[in-house]
């Protein structure tokens, strides 16, 4: 059975459907001798005749052995056709892509990427995984958005710089930039000490600025709710501020910091030496375009 090929089964099905080697040859675009050779090779592989050949104008008849081979052969041909169709869809950009993300990217960048992918490839399967962690598991995903570089066999594609802004309850600071020194000892709502948050606090400390952290939470909306409530101000990346539309909130004010903090860097990561699917490759192209437009608007 190791010598049975799909072309043999295709010829078997054509002869069974047409009732003659000649009509099967015409249907397949073969010569009649080629059909005879294909059937002979099949019969050798399965160990017996698959057709009775009465000769003359009478149609050929499938043998009991041929009927068994044909029944399983049609299943194999259907699966081969399904695989070919799936491969065509895959090459056209359908299929599945697994993307890791984090909060502010999920709110600002990723919806635009997802919408364009779905518009271009309505049949694609997009799986998203959001986690706030210092050790993202890139190996398990096709792509991952992350706010920093990580060690190991990982490719890094920088998308944009995300500067930090001060968000405060309106009236707590005059309009315009705020000096970092004004935050020393001031109450502040902050993220947990993961991802880029430790770098922010270390950068403040190097300048002799040590805010009094009164509450930590991973939720952007919770941070802003506590600022509105008067718990303290917050140093937030611009993506987080814009995703919450702080500019239209009359209870809050935004301020540049003087001197400014080094912006966090937003990267797209993937396992080194990985061959991207067409869908993943297109997701990278769209993410670069979306991030570029966001950076220009900033």
Buried (B, 14 or more C-beta within 10 A) or exposed (E): EEEBEEBBBBBBBBBBEBBBBEBBBBBBEBEBEBBBBBBEBBBEBBEEBBBEBEEEEEBBEBBEBBEEBBEEBBEEBEEEEEEEEEEEBBEBBBBEBBBBBBBBBBBBBBEBBBEBBEEBBEEBEBEEEEEBEEEBEBEEBBBBBBBBEBEEEBBBBEBBBBBBBBBBBEEBBEEEBBEBEBBBEBBBBBBEEEBBBEBBBEBBEEEEBBBEBEBBBBEBEEBBEBBBEEBBBBBBBBBBBBBBEBEEBEEBBBBEBEEEBEBBBBBBBBBEEBEBBBBBBBBBEBBBEBBEEBBEEE
